[in-house]
Amino acid sequence: MTRPSPFFERHRRTLGQFVRFGLVGGSGVLVNMVVAVIMTKLNGGTRNDNRVLFWITSEHAFRYTVLVWIVAFVVANFWNFELNRRWAFKSRQHASWWSEFWPFFVVGSVAAGVGAIIKVALTNPTSPLYLPHPPFNDDQGLRARAYWAQLITIVITMPINFVVNKLWTFRAVRSSRMAAHAAAADQAEKVGR
């Protein structure tokens, strides 16, 4: 039986990581949505989601929907980091928790910033990306614009998150494997002499 090529092995490993990252992300979506639903219900429902908390400039306001996005992101970010570290990238033995957490948090924060803009665009009636009525509405339930905007935003930001986290945050795993392969190649070369 022939052994798979190193190219195939590397891509199989990456595909496995992507699938695990997606499953972790899926569980993170559930965590994110639970936080969003709880915060929205505590605020009196989705009709109040666009209420202004404070004005940033005379034309731009910080809205409750952005607060929901930020809090849900932070909770889901901790959840996702720990599961990715332990299961998707299996990096906990290769680097310290803090050395991987901060890059993961920065990547997630950039995605959350972009996501906040997307979510506002999907829920603001003056935006060209506003989710139309029908099928979406401002009432609670499966057609609630705020919940769909939250979910759509997560789906848009997830692939970018994977690539950047794989290449930057969890690079210790990749660097460790590359060093092990180089050491094995050196050892094989020495034995072959």
Secondary structure, 3 states (H helix, E strand, C coil): CCCCCHHHHHHHHHHHHHHHHHHHHHHHHHHHHHHHHHHHHHCCCHHHCCCEEEECCCCCEEEHHHHHHHHHHHHHHHHHHHHHHHHHCCCCCCCCHHHHHHHHHHHHHHHHHHHHHHHHHHHCCCCCCCCCCCCCECCCCCCEHHHHHHHHHHHHHHHHHHHHHHHHHCHHHHHHHHHHHHHHHHHHHHHHC
